[in-house]
């Protein structure tokens, strides 16, 4: 009987410890989503100079200024809107909607959604 109680206690501890780690994981994912959403709303306007630089490096400066500005405005609206969406739905533990999540994480790649 004593071994049954001991093994039941060990199984209960293992079960609840896995639940705690899953809850922490979901909590961390929700917190990250909220913070990235706030960062995306605050720094969405940085998409304009980022895209001007990227388009200028890949093509020529005139194309970079014109097409990069238009693409930057488009990505500004997208990053800001998805940042608001991430803030509104941060309790659902999913990945942030924008890649790269904060704009400063990898400034040399184009933003994707």
N, C-alpha and C positions, 0 to 999 in steps of 0.2 A: 504494500500500500504506500509505503514511504517513497519508493522509486516512482510510483505513478504520480504522486504529488510533485515530486522534484521534476520529473520530465514534463508534466503539465505546466509547471511554473516556467521552465526553460522555454517551452513552446510559446507560452503567452508573452514572455519578454521578447522573443524573436519576432513574433507577429506585430506587437505594438511598436517595436523599434523600427521596423520597416515602414509602418504607417507614419511615424514621425518623420523619417527621412523623406518620404514622398511628400508630406505636407510642407516641409522646409523647401523642397525643390519647387513646388508650386508657388510657395510664398516668394522665393527668390525670383522666379520667372515673372510673377506679377509685379514685383517691385522693379525689376529691370525694365519691364514694358512701360511702367509709369514714368520712370526716369528718362528713358529714351524718348517717350512721347513728349515730355516737357522740353527736352533738349532739341528735338526736331521742330517744335513750334518756335522756340527761341532762336534757332540758328538756320531756319529755312531760307532766309534771305541770302545766306552765304552761297547758295546754289548759283547765283548769277556770276560772281567772280570765278567760282570753281569751273563753271562751264565755259566761260570766256577763255580761261587758261587752257583747259583741255582741248577745246576746238582750235585754238591758236597753235598749240603744239602739234596737233594731228594734221592740220591743214595750213592755212596762212592767216596772218593777223587780221586781215579785213574780214574773212569768213568767220574767224573766231569772235570778232566783235559783234557782227550782225547775228549769225546763227547761234553763237554761244549765248548772247543775251536773251534771245527768244527761248532757247532751250532752258536757260537758267530760270527764266520767269515761269516756264511750265513746271520745272522741277521744284521751284519754290512753292508754288501752289500745291503740288502733289505732296511734298514733304510736310508742309504745314498742315494740310488737311488730314493726312494719315497720322500725323502726330496728335492731332485733336482726337481722331478715332482711337488711337492707342490709349490716350488718357481716359476716354470715355469707357473703354472696355478693358481696362487694366486688370480687373478682377478675373477675367478669363485668361488662364495662364498659357498663352500662346507666344510665339516668337514675335518680335517687333516687325512691322509691315515693310519697313524701308531698309534697303541694303546699300551701303553700309549704315548701320543703325545710327550712330552719331556721325555727323558730316566730317568731323576731324579724324575719324578712325582710319580711313584710307582716302586721302584727298585726290589721289591720282587715278581713281576709277570712276566711271560714270555711274550715277545713281540708278538703281533698279527697284522695282516694286513687286 
